[in-house]
Amino acid sequence: MGYCVFQSSIVHIHQSFCTSGETANEVKRDLKTNLQVLIVIKEFYKPAETWVTIVLMQLIVVLDNSGDV
């Protein structure tokens, strides 16, 4: 499950650069949800910590580029 959420996050990160308006907001919201799930998973599966780090870094880039930070 964790790896699927991580892969989904990668797709959302890509989509965030390719969409605008309400769709972009939905993508960001879904990406945040994925990050929350990965944070819970890392408590049980140590490699998920790396996934969280990658997604968090990319989320910061997405938010920074959108001016939402």
Order of alpha helices (4+ residues) and beta strands (2+ residues): alpha-alpha-alpha
